């Protein structure tokens, strides 16, 4: 409920919690672990697992293709550093690393790009394969490959 109320309040206020945390000036209270010239790492206040981090550009930008080369490189470096730090601190068995682009894809803050870094351990799992005894795959891999392959081939020629 805390997550729902917080997300609703932030959505209604029109504020970006990433930008608000950056502007607050108290990285410890904001759970900002590190800043670079172009990006930062912050703990997720409502984690899937302990150590769930988010890496984001300092600039408020919502489209991946709008990141500058510097922002993208800085974020990639902080993603690597985050994995390294989490391995040393928590010895996870693996990681989920990813981002949701757009609200329909699950982006809670669609106006400010961010990558999730979620440490995983053997035995922790989500509810779909456990409770539902199923994996969700709306399209066969061969169909997805065929649908996307032409676009990648076309991009390599340009």
C-alpha positions, 0 to 999 in steps of 0.5 A: 500500500505504501508503494501504491500511495507513494506512486499515486502521490508522485504521479498526481504531483507531476514530479519526478522522484529521481529529479526530486532526490537529485535536487534534495542535496542529501544523497544518504537520505535519498539513498543515492549511492553514487553520482558520475558526471552524467548518471547516478545509482539509487536504491529502489525504495520498494525492492523486488529483492534486497540490493535492488538498484536503479541506474539513471541519467542525471538529466530528466530524459524519457527516451533511450534514443535521446541519451547522449553518448556520454550519458549512455557510457556513464550509465553503462559504467555504473551498471558494471560497477553496480554488479561488481559492488553487489557481487562483493557485498551480497554474493548473489547467484545472478542478476536481472538487469533491464529497463521498462520503456513506456508506461504500458511496458511497466515504466513507473517513471516513464519520463526518466529512464532508468535501469533496474539491477536486481540481485537474484539467489537460487530459490527466489522466484516470481509467482508465474512459474510457482503459482501459475505453473506456466511461463508467459510467452505470447509469441513463438521465438521463431516468429519474433525472430522473423519479425525483427530480423529485417529491421536489424539487417536494415540498420546494419546497412545504414 
